[in-house]
Amino acid sequence: MLATGTPIAVWTTPDGVPERIVWRGRRYRVTDTPTLLDSPDVWFATHPTPVPRAWRFQGTADDRTTRIFDVRFEQSRGEWQLLHLYE
């Protein structure tokens, strides 16, 4: 397991579910159902954040390399970060 706080590029569905990422210049497509690791931050009952905070999913590159990614959206920075990588 690699633990990191590296910024990464994440593309999501309109509901904020990860669909693909780019890490170290390689594109990975999400090839399983992402699991929400924690609940979205909620400031007020009627104003939840637009994307959930953290997800775990399997990503597969074009060469069939598969890894498990834990990612989190850092609201204060406006960017996604790679938390853990399982090879």
Summary of the structure (lengths in Angstrom):
residues: 87
radius of gyration: 12.8
end to end distance: 6.8
largest distance: 44.1
contacts: 218
relative contact order: 0.29
helix: 0%
strand: 63%
